[in-house]
Every structure is written in structure tokens, then in C-alpha cells.
């Protein structure tokens, strides 16, 4: 190859490589944006909410960060009973969040005191088009309410967390 051809090849590849990189970045952003766009459209108003647990209610539901890349919802769970809530799961379609005060058997903690509230924010867990629902709860009197599948999952996650905590404590003792 002559020197001129090498220079031309170098210049052309110097132009094509950045164009290719920019094209991939733009297409990648476009592929990701439909979900985010759908989430933003869905959160143009406050989503519906519900509960599968008699004494718990979602209150003060509101949209947060509506004009950002991470819109979400914030709300409080109100415990309308004289029993403390020890564990709770809240779902939105296929996504869910949970808070469990029973993971440490030696130090159980109430996540919602009687007649108290628990502030919650959901972002990545939101599944557009689905209501936000309190799916399960465990109270300090050991009574469980809600969907059985959610309660089963809470038990499995708690058992795993307890095993990890036990292993950590044993490691620290040695």
C-alpha cells in the first residue's frame, strides 16, 4: 500500500469509528426510553392503590420527581390497629418492596407501631398500569394477613437473611 492510501484509510476510519460509537449510544438510549416514557406517562397522575391486609391502608399517595429520569411515588402505610406490624410487603405488578423487622430473631423490631405510619418511596419497583397494593403483613401477635404467595416469599427471604446473620455472628466469634 502506498503512503497516500494508508493516510486516506486512517482518516476514513478516524471518521467512521466515532460515527459508529455515537450511533450505538443514540440507539441504546432510544431502546431504553420507551419504559421510562411509559412510566412518566403513567405517573402523570397518582396511581391507584389497594390493600390485602384489613388494618393497613396507603395514605398520602403522591408522585415524586415527575420531570426527571427517575420518577416515582411516595406514600405512607397507616396501621389502623392496636397491633404492631413486624413485616410488610407492597407490590406494583411484578415489582415489590418489603420491610421485615423479624430477620434478627434476637432483636425483633416493629416496622410500624400501633396506629403509626411508615413512609415509603417506590421507583424501580413500579410496573406501569398496575395499582400499588399492600400484599402481606405480619403482626406482633404472630397473625399473618394477605396473599399466601407473598407471605411464603417473605418467610423464604427471612429464613435466608437469618442464615446469613447467623453465619456472620459465628464468623465474628471465631
N, C-alpha and C positions, 0 to 999 in steps of 0.2 A: 504494500500500500504506500502511496505517496504521502508526503507530509501534508499536503493540502487536504486529501481525503480524511486523514486522521483528525485534522483540525475541524473539518466540517462535521464528522461523526461525533466528536467531542462536544461541539456547540449544540448539535441537534439533540444529543442525549441529555445535555445540560438543561435543555428546554423541556423535553418530554418527561423526564423524571419528576420535576416539581408539578407539572400539569397533572400527571397521574396521581401523585400524592394528594393534591388539592381535590381532585375528582373523587377519590376514595373517601376523603374526610367529609365532603358535602353529601355524598350518597349515604354514608353511615349516619350522619345527623338526620337525614330525611327518613331513614328507616326507623330510627328511634323516636322521632317526634309524633307519629300517629297515636301512640299510647298516651304520651304526655298531653297531646292536644285533646284527646278524648277525656282524660282526667280533668283538664282545665274546663272543658265544656260542661262536664258533669257537675263540677264544683262551682258552676256559675250561680247555683242556688244551693241551699242547705239540703243535704241528702236525707232520706227517710231513716228512721231508727225504730228499733223494737227491742223486746226482751223475751227470753225464755225462762226468766227467773222472776217469780212473783214479787219479791220485795225489793228488786233493784230497777232503777229507771235511769235512762240517759236524759240529762238536762243541759241547758245552755249550749246546745249544738250550734257551732258556727264554723264558717270557712276561714282558714288562716293562710296567709301568703298566696292569695289568689293570682297575682300577676308575676309570679316567679316560676322558676323551673321545678320547684318542689311544693306545689300547693298541697294543702292538707285540711284536716278538720280537727277541731279541738272541742272537747265537751267534758262534762263531769258525770260520774256514775254516782247516783244518790242511793244510799242504803236507807230504805224506809222502815227498817225493822230494829228491834232491840238486840239483835244478834250481830256479832262482828263477822265480816266477810274475811275469810282466810285465804281464798284463792278465787280468781275470776278469769274468764276468757271472753274476749269480744272479737267478733268476726265481721268481715265485709266480703261476702262472696267467698273466694278461695283464700283470701288473706286473713290473718288473725293476729292478735296480740294477747298476752297473758301476764298475769302478775300472781305469784304464788308465795305466800308467807309461810308455807309448810315445808319448804325444801330442807330447812335445818330443823331436824326433829328435836334437838336440844333447846332451840330458841325460836319457837313459832312466833310469827308476827302477823297481826291483823293488817290487811291491806286497806280495809275500810271499816272504821269504827261504827258502832251503832248510831244511826241517824246522821252519819257523816257522808262526806263525798270524796271521790278520788278523781283528780284531774288527769285527763288522757289526751294525747295527740296521736293521730294516725296519718301517715303519709304513704310510704311504700306498701303498706298493707291494704290500701284501698283498692277495691275491684269495682271500677265504674259500672253504674247501673244497679248495684246491689245495696240493700239497706245495711246500716251498721246495727248489729244485734248483739246483745249480751247473751251468749250461748250457754254458759255454765258458771256455777259458783258453788263454793264450799263454805259453810258457815262454821262458827266456833263450836256449835253443838254437834258437829260432825255430820249434819244433814247436807245432802248434795241435791242441787236442783239444776235443771236444764237438759240439754240434749245429751243422751248417753254417749254418743261418739266423742263429743267434746270432753266429757268427764273422763272417759277412758284415755284420751290423749293426755289430759292433764296428769293423770296418775302415772302414765308411762314416762313423761318428761320429768315428773317429780322423782320417780324412782331412779332415773339416770342421774339427776342432779345430786340426789342423796348419796349415790355410789361414788360420784366424783368428789363430793365433800368429804366422805369417809376416807377415801384414798389419800386425799390431801392432808387430812388430820393425821393419819397413820405415818405418812411420809415425814411430816414435821416432828413427830415424836421420836423417830429413829435418828 
